[in-house]
Amino acid sequence: MSFALTTFAPVYAAYALEVAPGLLPAPRTLASLGQAEGYAAIAILGSFIFLLFPNGRLPSRRWRPLAWSIIAVGVVLVNLAVFLTYPDGQYRNPIGIGGPVGETIRVLFRGGELLLYGAVVLSALSLVYRYRGAGFEERQQLKWFAYAAAFASAYALLRFFVSETLYSLLGDVVLGGLYAAIAIAILKHHLFDIDFLINRTLVYGALTVVFAGIFVIISEVAQELVLAVTDQEESWLSVIVSALVIAALSEPLKHRIEHFVDSRIFRKEGKSN
């Protein structure tokens, strides 16, 4: 989803600003926040993929400080990203802060990104630690994942040696290979119960669609109200209102969707969770 967000944000802004001006809400805000927040989320989740694969638990208690450090730095980055002026040009963040304060925010954000990249490397080393104490089945799972992760690491280094177009094309191939390796580890080597996997996919997929609909509707309404009151075509207020509403509804909606999926699709009604 993080990769999808970083890809979707600039496309959304380009369509809203050039193809159909005024049709979609907050294009500049979403372009800047989508890319900044998306890249931060990729670095955060990338670390946890290594730390938690394949059983969803840390290799040992020794890795807890690293996990909590990743969360702490990630929270700071997510909040700083709101005030970045990135990207430049017509997609410039309308709520970004310039001047000395903005430069300080930019330096802190880049520093936090470097810390997270270092955390990704340390997290990858946890696979070596986990492999040494793993049984045959878990070692097979780790081999598939490590095989694809090695290609992903090589791909990251290619950014300095190939064109942007070729790098983008190779990225699709590498990501596809990583997803395929994880799928093989899941299906062939019984990483998770397949019913559980399908259940989670349905729940969070439906939740994502509902959140997207809520965001678009509230952003559109809030933008029209702001335009009527202040004559400003774009405001950060619509984004904040949407985020607050989604935060308030996230748990109730998640429970309702889980109940629907369990009772209607998996026929678990009456069973204890």
Backbone bond lengths (Angstrom), bond angles and torsions (degrees), N, CA, C in turn:
res aa  C-N    CA-C-N  psi(-1)  N-CA   C-N-CA  omega(-1)  CA-C   N-CA-C  phi
1 M - - - 1.448 - - 1.530 111.36 -
2 S 1.343 115.74 -33.67 1.470 118.81 178.89 1.519 110.81 -65.19
3 F 1.354 116.60 -43.51 1.464 119.91 176.29 1.528 110.44 -62.14
4 A 1.314 116.49 -39.86 1.465 120.21 179.19 1.524 110.81 -63.51
5 L 1.340 116.55 -38.95 1.463 120.52 -179.41 1.516 111.39 -64.65
6 T 1.340 117.38 -45.68 1.462 120.18 -179.31 1.524 111.77 -65.85
7 T 1.326 117.43 -28.68 1.464 121.09 177.81 1.518 111.59 -80.77
8 F 1.332 115.93 -40.06 1.457 120.80 -175.56 1.527 112.72 -70.80
9 A 1.349 117.33 -37.81 1.470 121.33 -172.28 1.533 113.21 -57.47
10 P 1.346 120.38 -53.13 1.469 118.98 -179.92 1.523 113.23 -66.66
11 V 1.335 117.11 -33.23 1.467 120.04 178.44 1.530 109.92 -66.43
12 Y 1.327 116.06 -43.16 1.466 121.30 177.00 1.531 110.29 -58.15
13 A 1.346 116.29 -46.27 1.467 120.13 -178.77 1.523 111.52 -65.35
14 A 1.335 117.07 -41.93 1.467 120.58 179.94 1.524 110.65 -61.66
15 Y 1.319 116.89 -42.42 1.464 120.09 179.42 1.528 110.65 -66.59
16 A 1.348 116.21 -43.65 1.462 120.19 -175.99 1.522 112.52 -70.12
17 L 1.338 117.51 -29.48 1.462 120.62 -176.24 1.525 113.24 -94.81
18 E 1.330 117.81 -30.41 1.456 119.84 -172.76 1.531 113.80 -112.04
19 V 1.332 116.77 -40.11 1.459 119.56 -177.05 1.525 111.74 -84.70
20 A 1.330 115.99 -48.24 1.470 120.47 -177.47 1.529 109.75 -134.55
21 P 1.322 117.60 72.84 1.475 120.52 -177.90 1.533 111.77 -57.82
22 G 1.334 115.22 132.08 1.455 120.92 177.02 1.513 115.16 84.60
23 L 1.335 117.59 -5.88 1.462 120.12 -176.94 1.531 112.13 -78.76
24 L 1.339 117.06 -39.29 1.461 121.63 -176.98 1.523 110.53 -110.37
25 P 1.340 117.82 148.30 1.468 120.83 -175.33 1.527 113.63 -80.01
26 A 1.334 115.85 146.73 1.471 124.86 168.52 1.529 114.69 46.78
27 P 1.333 119.83 54.65 1.464 119.53 -177.02 1.524 113.96 -65.68
28 R 1.340 117.61 -43.33 1.472 119.81 -178.84 1.517 111.56 -66.80
29 T 1.317 115.80 -41.61 1.469 119.82 179.32 1.514 110.64 -62.41
30 L 1.328 117.05 -45.13 1.454 120.37 -178.75 1.526 111.96 -69.01
31 A 1.340 116.98 -34.60 1.464 119.72 179.11 1.522 110.88 -63.81
32 S 1.332 116.55 -47.14 1.460 120.37 -177.91 1.519 111.82 -70.75
33 L 1.338 116.28 -47.01 1.463 119.46 -179.28 1.523 111.46 -67.49
34 G 1.333 116.55 -40.32 1.456 119.81 -178.87 1.516 112.40 -60.15
35 Q 1.333 116.62 -43.81 1.458 119.21 -179.26 1.527 111.88 -72.22
36 A 1.335 116.90 -46.74 1.463 119.67 -177.96 1.530 111.42 -65.18
37 E 1.336 116.03 -48.65 1.466 119.81 -179.91 1.523 111.08 -66.58
38 G 1.337 116.33 -36.43 1.457 120.02 -179.63 1.517 112.68 -63.83
39 Y 1.342 116.72 -45.94 1.459 119.63 179.68 1.526 111.36 -65.82
40 A 1.334 116.64 -37.74 1.471 119.77 176.70 1.525 110.44 -63.21
41 A 1.324 116.74 -43.42 1.466 120.63 179.67 1.523 111.79 -64.28
42 I 1.343 117.13 -36.65 1.461 120.52 178.48 1.524 110.56 -61.40
43 A 1.351 116.10 -45.04 1.461 119.73 -179.79 1.529 111.20 -65.44
44 I 1.341 117.00 -39.83 1.471 120.88 -179.93 1.524 110.58 -66.26
45 L 1.335 116.38 -51.92 1.457 120.65 -176.30 1.529 111.71 -69.78
46 G 1.345 116.32 -30.59 1.457 118.88 177.03 1.516 112.02 -59.96
47 S 1.328 116.16 -39.99 1.460 119.77 178.07 1.517 111.30 -64.19
48 F 1.313 116.62 -42.87 1.466 119.82 -176.42 1.528 112.28 -73.45
49 I 1.329 117.69 -25.35 1.462 119.10 173.91 1.522 110.07 -60.17
50 F 1.337 116.23 -44.01 1.457 120.26 178.36 1.527 111.74 -69.61
51 L 1.327 116.47 -42.11 1.457 120.28 -176.05 1.528 113.25 -67.21
52 L 1.321 116.88 -36.06 1.463 120.55 -171.29 1.523 114.49 -101.96
53 F 1.323 118.01 -12.43 1.457 120.22 -179.87 1.527 109.29 -73.09
54 P 1.354 120.01 136.17 1.465 127.16 6.92 1.528 115.02 -106.85
55 N 1.344 118.76 -1.81 1.469 119.54 -171.19 1.523 114.05 -108.98
56 G 1.351 117.73 5.39 1.451 119.90 177.57 1.512 114.37 80.62
57 R 1.321 117.91 6.87 1.469 121.78 179.97 1.521 109.86 -124.78
58 L 1.345 116.58 154.22 1.457 120.67 176.89 1.526 109.79 -66.65
59 P 1.337 117.66 151.48 1.468 119.33 179.95 1.528 112.97 -59.21
60 S 1.336 116.79 -35.68 1.460 122.28 176.60 1.522 108.34 -165.12
61 R 1.340 116.41 174.85 1.466 120.00 179.97 1.523 112.14 -65.71
62 R 1.297 118.15 -21.40 1.461 121.11 -179.81 1.523 112.64 -61.68
63 W 1.330 116.36 -21.70 1.462 120.09 -177.43 1.523 112.68 -90.96
64 R 1.317 117.64 -1.20 1.464 119.95 179.92 1.529 113.58 -63.01
65 P 1.350 119.16 -43.97 1.474 118.04 178.03 1.520 113.19 -56.37
66 L 1.341 116.56 -39.53 1.467 119.55 178.30 1.518 110.35 -64.74
67 A 1.334 117.33 -43.73 1.467 120.73 -179.22 1.526 111.16 -61.74
68 W 1.337 117.03 -45.47 1.460 119.90 179.75 1.527 111.88 -68.23
69 S 1.330 116.77 -33.23 1.472 119.93 176.96 1.519 110.85 -65.11
70 I 1.323 116.37 -40.38 1.474 120.55 177.80 1.528 110.18 -61.75
71 I 1.334 116.34 -43.71 1.466 120.33 179.47 1.526 110.51 -63.12
72 A 1.352 117.03 -44.36 1.467 120.76 -178.21 1.528 111.54 -63.02
73 V 1.331 116.53 -47.61 1.467 120.23 178.93 1.518 110.34 -64.74
74 G 1.322 116.41 -38.95 1.462 120.41 179.56 1.516 112.70 -62.37
75 V 1.332 117.14 -41.72 1.466 120.79 178.41 1.526 110.60 -62.09
76 V 1.337 115.89 -42.04 1.472 119.77 178.40 1.525 110.72 -62.78
77 L 1.335 117.17 -44.54 1.465 120.43 -179.04 1.519 112.31 -64.37
78 V 1.314 116.68 -41.45 1.460 120.51 -179.61 1.528 110.57 -61.01
79 N 1.323 116.96 -37.75 1.463 120.41 178.77 1.523 112.41 -75.94
80 L 1.337 117.41 -37.89 1.457 120.17 178.31 1.524 112.15 -67.22
81 A 1.341 116.45 -32.72 1.464 120.77 -176.64 1.522 112.41 -59.69
82 V 1.328 116.88 -27.79 1.466 120.67 -178.76 1.526 110.82 -62.08
83 F 1.337 117.57 -29.98 1.457 121.05 -172.30 1.521 113.71 -106.48
84 L 1.327 117.38 9.04 1.457 120.20 175.89 1.523 110.45 -71.81
85 T 1.325 117.06 147.87 1.468 120.85 175.77 1.520 111.80 -89.08
86 Y 1.327 116.88 -1.30 1.476 122.37 178.95 1.528 109.54 -70.31
87 P 1.329 118.29 145.20 1.467 127.81 -8.60 1.518 111.25 -83.57
88 D 1.336 116.59 170.58 1.462 121.16 179.46 1.528 110.24 -81.47
89 G 1.327 114.77 177.80 1.457 119.59 176.83 1.522 112.77 79.74
90 Q 1.341 115.18 -150.73 1.458 120.00 -173.91 1.522 113.02 -71.18
91 Y 1.340 117.17 -15.32 1.454 120.37 178.75 1.537 112.02 -95.08
92 R 1.303 117.46 11.45 1.464 121.93 -176.12 1.527 110.34 -58.10
93 N 1.314 115.77 137.46 1.461 122.57 -178.04 1.532 110.21 -62.21
94 P 1.339 119.24 117.57 1.466 121.05 -177.81 1.525 113.39 -69.35
95 I 1.321 118.32 -18.67 1.466 120.25 178.59 1.527 111.27 -107.20
96 G 1.343 116.54 11.07 1.452 120.41 177.55 1.522 111.27 -69.78
97 I 1.305 115.98 151.83 1.465 122.46 -178.30 1.520 108.70 -104.03
98 G 1.331 116.29 127.36 1.450 121.51 178.25 1.505 112.10 -100.07
99 G 1.357 116.23 -168.88 1.448 120.57 177.35 1.517 112.94 73.94
100 P 1.335 116.05 -164.66 1.475 120.30 -179.02 1.527 113.15 -59.50
101 V 1.338 117.06 -38.46 1.463 120.01 179.29 1.529 110.49 -64.87
102 G 1.330 115.60 -43.34 1.448 119.65 178.61 1.519 112.54 -63.48
103 E 1.342 116.20 -38.18 1.457 119.73 177.83 1.523 111.11 -65.56
104 T 1.332 116.57 -38.26 1.472 120.60 176.65 1.526 111.02 -63.32
105 I 1.332 116.14 -42.11 1.467 120.36 177.88 1.526 110.50 -62.20
106 R 1.330 116.21 -41.77 1.466 119.95 -179.19 1.523 110.92 -63.80
107 V 1.353 116.98 -43.63 1.462 120.74 179.85 1.528 110.67 -63.97
108 L 1.341 116.42 -42.41 1.469 120.12 178.94 1.517 110.92 -63.60
109 F 1.331 116.72 -39.87 1.459 120.68 -179.76 1.523 110.64 -65.24
110 R 1.333 117.11 -45.19 1.467 120.05 179.74 1.523 110.49 -65.51
111 G 1.330 116.71 -38.38 1.458 119.49 176.87 1.520 111.57 -63.18
112 G 1.328 116.46 -41.48 1.463 120.38 177.39 1.516 111.45 -63.59
113 E 1.338 116.93 -38.64 1.468 120.09 176.95 1.522 111.37 -60.86
114 L 1.350 116.80 -42.33 1.460 120.16 179.25 1.524 110.91 -63.72
115 L 1.335 116.53 -39.08 1.462 119.88 176.95 1.529 111.26 -61.72
116 L 1.332 115.55 -41.05 1.471 118.86 179.45 1.522 111.67 -68.49
117 Y 1.322 117.52 -36.79 1.464 119.61 176.91 1.528 110.30 -63.81
118 G 1.340 116.18 -39.19 1.456 119.44 174.64 1.519 111.71 -63.43
119 A 1.341 116.02 -37.10 1.466 120.66 178.44 1.521 110.96 -65.67
120 V 1.336 117.20 -34.00 1.466 120.62 177.00 1.530 110.27 -61.99
121 V 1.339 115.81 -42.66 1.472 120.08 179.03 1.528 110.55 -63.46
122 L 1.341 116.75 -46.49 1.466 120.30 179.05 1.533 111.07 -62.97
123 S 1.329 115.64 -38.32 1.466 119.43 179.57 1.522 111.11 -65.71
124 A 1.331 116.10 -36.75 1.465 119.55 177.63 1.527 110.98 -62.61
125 L 1.329 116.35 -33.56 1.464 119.60 178.19 1.525 111.80 -66.50
126 S 1.336 116.50 -22.62 1.464 119.10 178.78 1.529 111.35 -64.02
127 L 1.347 116.62 -24.87 1.466 119.79 177.27 1.528 110.99 -64.77
128 V 1.345 115.48 -36.83 1.466 119.44 177.79 1.523 109.63 -64.55
129 Y 1.329 116.12 -45.09 1.467 120.92 178.64 1.533 110.53 -61.60
130 R 1.327 116.19 -43.22 1.467 120.19 -178.78 1.534 110.92 -67.76
131 Y 1.322 116.62 -38.05 1.467 120.83 -177.53 1.532 110.99 -63.09
132 R 1.323 117.01 -38.41 1.466 120.93 -176.85 1.525 112.12 -62.85
133 G 1.333 117.31 -31.16 1.455 119.88 -179.02 1.510 114.09 -105.64
134 A 1.329 117.17 11.53 1.466 120.72 -175.27 1.515 111.66 -89.86
135 G 1.340 115.09 157.22 1.453 121.21 172.82 1.511 110.34 -84.39
136 F 1.342 116.47 -177.13 1.459 120.95 -175.47 1.526 112.06 -60.24
137 E 1.342 117.68 -47.33 1.469 121.17 -175.80 1.521 111.32 -63.12
138 E 1.334 115.58 -44.81 1.466 119.15 -179.06 1.520 110.84 -68.25
139 R 1.316 117.55 -34.15 1.470 119.88 177.43 1.524 111.56 -64.30
140 Q 1.324 117.04 -36.99 1.455 120.29 176.99 1.530 110.85 -63.95
141 Q 1.322 115.77 -40.89 1.466 120.17 177.41 1.528 110.56 -61.82
142 L 1.329 115.88 -45.34 1.463 120.90 -178.42 1.524 111.88 -65.98
143 K 1.332 117.28 -35.08 1.464 120.21 179.67 1.526 111.26 -63.09
144 W 1.335 116.80 -45.09 1.461 120.09 179.13 1.522 110.90 -60.39
145 F 1.324 115.39 -46.21 1.461 119.78 -177.83 1.528 111.10 -66.49
146 A 1.342 116.94 -45.06 1.463 120.62 -178.76 1.523 111.31 -64.15
147 Y 1.319 116.58 -34.73 1.469 121.01 179.33 1.531 110.45 -60.95
148 A 1.321 115.74 -47.71 1.470 119.82 179.26 1.518 111.33 -71.08
149 A 1.336 117.61 -37.30 1.462 120.91 -179.68 1.527 111.38 -64.20
150 A 1.334 117.35 -31.57 1.458 120.43 177.84 1.527 110.93 -64.19
151 F 1.329 116.51 -41.16 1.460 119.99 176.32 1.532 111.16 -66.29
152 A 1.336 116.55 -36.73 1.463 120.25 178.14 1.526 110.90 -63.97
153 S 1.319 116.83 -38.43 1.463 120.86 178.34 1.528 110.93 -65.90
154 A 1.325 116.39 -42.73 1.459 120.16 177.39 1.522 111.15 -62.98
155 Y 1.333 115.07 -37.50 1.461 119.98 177.83 1.524 111.20 -61.90
156 A 1.342 116.95 -41.26 1.464 120.70 -179.65 1.527 111.30 -60.52
157 L 1.330 116.80 -36.48 1.466 120.49 179.60 1.525 112.24 -72.75
158 L 1.318 117.08 -26.56 1.467 120.61 -178.33 1.524 112.83 -65.68
159 R 1.335 116.64 -16.66 1.467 120.37 -178.32 1.524 111.64 -57.01
160 F 1.316 116.66 -27.80 1.465 120.55 -177.19 1.525 112.56 -87.24
161 F 1.332 117.89 -4.05 1.466 119.71 -172.16 1.527 114.38 -126.64
162 V 1.310 118.98 -11.97 1.463 120.68 -177.30 1.528 110.14 -123.86
163 S 1.329 115.61 167.48 1.461 120.56 -179.64 1.525 110.87 -70.62
164 E 1.328 115.61 162.87 1.465 120.88 -178.73 1.528 111.28 -63.40
165 T 1.328 116.67 -38.73 1.471 120.41 -179.86 1.522 111.56 -64.78
166 L 1.331 116.26 -48.03 1.466 120.20 179.35 1.519 110.50 -64.04
167 Y 1.315 116.45 -38.54 1.477 120.33 179.39 1.527 110.72 -62.18
168 S 1.332 116.07 -40.60 1.459 120.20 179.10 1.525 111.52 -65.61
169 L 1.338 116.10 -42.68 1.467 119.85 179.20 1.531 111.33 -64.43
170 L 1.324 116.27 -43.16 1.463 120.07 178.29 1.528 111.30 -64.07
171 G 1.337 115.53 -31.83 1.459 119.21 178.85 1.521 111.95 -61.61
172 D 1.336 116.33 -39.89 1.468 119.69 178.21 1.530 110.77 -63.60
173 V 1.332 115.96 -40.56 1.467 119.94 179.93 1.522 110.82 -65.68
174 V 1.329 116.15 -45.42 1.469 120.63 -178.04 1.519 111.28 -64.55
175 L 1.328 117.14 -44.78 1.460 120.17 179.23 1.526 111.25 -63.02
176 G 1.330 115.65 -40.56 1.459 118.93 176.92 1.522 111.56 -60.94
177 G 1.337 116.64 -41.13 1.454 120.29 177.83 1.518 112.89 -65.60
178 L 1.331 116.62 -38.63 1.463 120.31 178.54 1.521 110.67 -65.23
179 Y 1.334 116.60 -44.47 1.466 120.11 178.40 1.538 110.74 -63.00
180 A 1.341 116.01 -39.66 1.459 119.36 179.84 1.526 111.16 -64.69
181 A 1.334 116.77 -40.58 1.461 120.34 179.46 1.524 111.42 -63.72
182 I 1.325 116.25 -42.09 1.465 119.75 177.97 1.526 109.89 -65.08
183 A 1.344 116.86 -39.86 1.470 120.20 179.14 1.522 111.12 -62.84
184 I 1.334 117.07 -40.34 1.467 120.03 178.72 1.528 110.37 -65.37
185 A 1.341 115.94 -41.73 1.465 119.41 178.51 1.521 111.00 -61.94
186 I 1.332 115.92 -35.46 1.466 120.22 -179.22 1.532 111.20 -73.55
187 L 1.322 116.03 -50.26 1.461 120.26 -170.68 1.535 113.32 -83.16
188 K 1.319 116.66 -41.64 1.465 119.24 -175.92 1.522 112.05 -81.06
189 H 1.336 115.34 -36.79 1.464 118.50 -174.45 1.527 112.10 -110.50
190 H 1.332 116.78 18.89 1.464 121.95 168.80 1.528 112.68 57.97
191 L 1.338 115.28 47.52 1.462 118.78 -179.20 1.516 111.58 -65.43
192 F 1.321 117.65 -44.82 1.454 121.79 176.77 1.525 109.04 -134.77
193 D 1.281 115.60 156.18 1.455 120.29 171.62 1.529 108.72 -62.59
194 I 1.314 117.95 127.69 1.461 121.65 -173.02 1.527 111.50 -64.26
195 D 1.325 117.99 -32.48 1.455 120.27 177.52 1.524 110.98 -64.38
196 F 1.319 115.44 -40.16 1.474 119.74 177.54 1.523 110.30 -63.97
197 L 1.324 116.43 -42.04 1.465 120.82 179.71 1.525 111.31 -61.82
198 I 1.323 117.14 -45.56 1.463 121.03 178.94 1.526 110.31 -64.83
199 N 1.323 116.29 -41.14 1.467 120.91 179.00 1.515 111.14 -58.04
200 R 1.338 117.19 -49.60 1.470 121.07 -179.07 1.534 110.98 -64.68
201 T 1.322 116.81 -37.33 1.463 120.00 179.36 1.525 110.88 -63.12
202 L 1.325 116.73 -44.35 1.461 120.99 179.64 1.525 111.24 -65.06
203 V 1.328 116.49 -44.52 1.470 120.54 -177.55 1.514 110.86 -63.04
204 Y 1.328 117.20 -53.54 1.468 119.68 -174.41 1.528 111.81 -76.58
205 G 1.322 117.82 -27.35 1.457 119.12 173.40 1.515 111.60 -65.37
206 A 1.344 116.72 -46.02 1.466 120.71 177.26 1.519 111.14 -64.06
207 L 1.332 116.95 -38.82 1.463 120.74 179.97 1.527 110.97 -64.13
208 T 1.324 116.81 -39.00 1.467 120.84 178.11 1.526 111.30 -63.93
209 V 1.322 117.06 -43.42 1.466 120.91 179.07 1.527 110.79 -63.21
210 V 1.328 116.94 -43.39 1.470 120.58 179.38 1.524 110.84 -63.59
211 F 1.323 117.08 -44.13 1.466 120.65 179.52 1.529 111.15 -62.76
212 A 1.327 116.58 -40.77 1.465 119.93 178.88 1.528 110.72 -62.18
213 G 1.338 116.43 -42.55 1.461 119.71 177.79 1.512 112.66 -63.61
214 I 1.343 116.94 -43.72 1.463 121.19 178.28 1.517 110.59 -60.84
215 F 1.339 115.72 -43.13 1.466 119.66 -178.08 1.525 111.54 -62.80
216 V 1.325 116.37 -46.09 1.468 119.98 -178.25 1.532 110.79 -64.17
217 I 1.328 117.50 -44.36 1.466 121.25 -177.71 1.526 111.13 -64.76
218 I 1.336 117.05 -49.99 1.458 120.48 -177.76 1.522 110.94 -66.73
219 S 1.331 117.26 -40.25 1.465 120.11 178.50 1.521 111.53 -61.04
220 E 1.328 116.09 -41.43 1.462 120.27 -179.69 1.523 111.13 -65.30
221 V 1.335 116.46 -45.72 1.463 120.46 -179.94 1.526 110.94 -64.72
222 A 1.341 116.07 -46.07 1.464 119.79 -179.11 1.522 111.40 -64.29
223 Q 1.332 116.40 -37.77 1.457 119.52 179.79 1.530 111.41 -65.43
224 E 1.332 116.67 -39.93 1.463 119.92 178.04 1.531 111.16 -64.42
225 L 1.339 116.26 -39.32 1.466 119.96 178.38 1.522 111.02 -65.66
226 V 1.345 116.30 -43.61 1.465 120.26 179.21 1.525 110.44 -63.85
227 L 1.336 116.38 -40.87 1.465 120.53 179.40 1.521 110.99 -62.73
228 A 1.336 115.84 -39.47 1.468 119.61 -179.67 1.521 112.18 -68.67
229 V 1.336 116.57 -33.46 1.470 120.23 -175.66 1.519 112.26 -88.93
230 T 1.346 117.08 -41.72 1.469 120.44 -171.79 1.522 114.19 -112.79
231 D 1.341 118.59 -8.55 1.462 123.21 -176.31 1.529 113.16 63.93
232 Q 1.327 118.12 19.73 1.463 122.47 175.58 1.529 108.90 -96.06
233 E 1.338 115.79 129.94 1.455 119.87 -177.23 1.524 112.67 -73.36
234 E 1.335 117.89 -25.84 1.461 120.45 -177.46 1.516 109.75 -139.70
235 S 1.290 116.67 134.94 1.460 121.37 -178.80 1.515 109.85 -143.28
236 W 1.345 114.18 147.53 1.463 119.25 176.61 1.511 111.89 -72.16
237 L 1.350 117.99 -13.63 1.461 121.14 -176.74 1.529 111.65 -60.60
238 S 1.336 116.91 -40.08 1.464 119.92 -179.01 1.513 111.62 -63.68
239 V 1.337 116.70 -37.33 1.466 120.60 179.14 1.524 110.47 -67.52
240 I 1.346 116.68 -42.62 1.463 120.33 -179.31 1.521 111.03 -65.23
241 V 1.336 116.79 -44.08 1.469 120.23 179.43 1.524 110.26 -61.52
242 S 1.320 117.26 -43.76 1.467 120.97 179.31 1.519 111.24 -61.86
243 A 1.333 115.72 -43.23 1.466 119.49 -179.46 1.526 111.43 -63.91
244 L 1.327 117.21 -40.32 1.467 121.08 179.83 1.530 111.27 -65.71
245 V 1.327 116.07 -42.26 1.466 119.74 179.71 1.522 110.77 -64.97
246 I 1.338 116.58 -43.92 1.460 120.36 179.52 1.527 110.73 -63.29
247 A 1.346 116.77 -41.05 1.462 119.80 178.16 1.525 111.49 -61.80
248 A 1.337 116.55 -39.26 1.469 120.28 -179.11 1.530 111.90 -70.72
249 L 1.335 116.76 -32.01 1.470 120.40 -175.40 1.523 113.80 -94.83
250 S 1.333 117.73 -7.78 1.462 120.01 -171.62 1.529 113.00 -59.43
251 E 1.322 117.80 -50.77 1.464 119.64 -177.46 1.534 112.65 -68.70
252 P 1.354 119.51 -48.55 1.472 118.55 177.62 1.524 112.95 -57.53
253 L 1.341 116.94 -42.87 1.468 119.51 179.38 1.522 111.44 -65.66
254 K 1.327 116.45 -40.38 1.469 120.17 179.93 1.530 110.34 -61.08
255 H 1.334 117.16 -44.52 1.465 120.18 -179.83 1.528 111.90 -64.82
256 R 1.334 116.71 -40.03 1.461 120.28 179.75 1.533 111.10 -66.09
257 I 1.320 116.71 -43.18 1.458 120.00 179.71 1.522 110.22 -66.68
258 E 1.345 117.44 -41.86 1.464 120.39 177.08 1.530 110.96 -59.53
259 H 1.326 116.17 -43.48 1.472 120.00 179.78 1.528 110.66 -62.82
260 F 1.342 116.10 -41.99 1.468 119.69 179.88 1.524 110.91 -64.05
261 V 1.339 117.42 -46.55 1.460 121.10 -178.99 1.529 110.90 -63.70
262 D 1.335 116.64 -43.35 1.464 120.18 -178.87 1.528 112.15 -66.01
263 S 1.342 115.83 -42.36 1.466 119.03 -174.45 1.524 113.31 -82.10
264 R 1.339 117.50 -36.71 1.463 120.61 -175.05 1.521 113.72 -90.84
265 I 1.336 116.85 -33.47 1.465 119.56 -174.30 1.525 111.78 -103.54
266 F 1.334 116.67 -45.21 1.457 119.94 -177.08 1.525 113.38 -100.46
267 R 1.346 116.92 -0.37 1.465 122.64 174.65 1.532 112.01 52.57
268 K 1.350 115.14 48.94 1.471 119.56 -179.64 1.501 112.97 -101.99
269 E 1.287 118.69 7.76 1.450 121.18 -177.86 1.532 109.49 -62.57
270 G 1.315 113.99 131.78 1.447 119.93 -178.30 1.501 113.91 93.89
271 K 1.363 116.39 -11.51 1.454 119.78 176.88 1.510 108.70 -95.55
272 S 1.289 116.09 151.44 1.464 120.71 179.32 1.525 108.74 -79.03
273 N 1.363 114.99 142.90 1.448 119.64 -179.60 1.532 109.42 -79.31
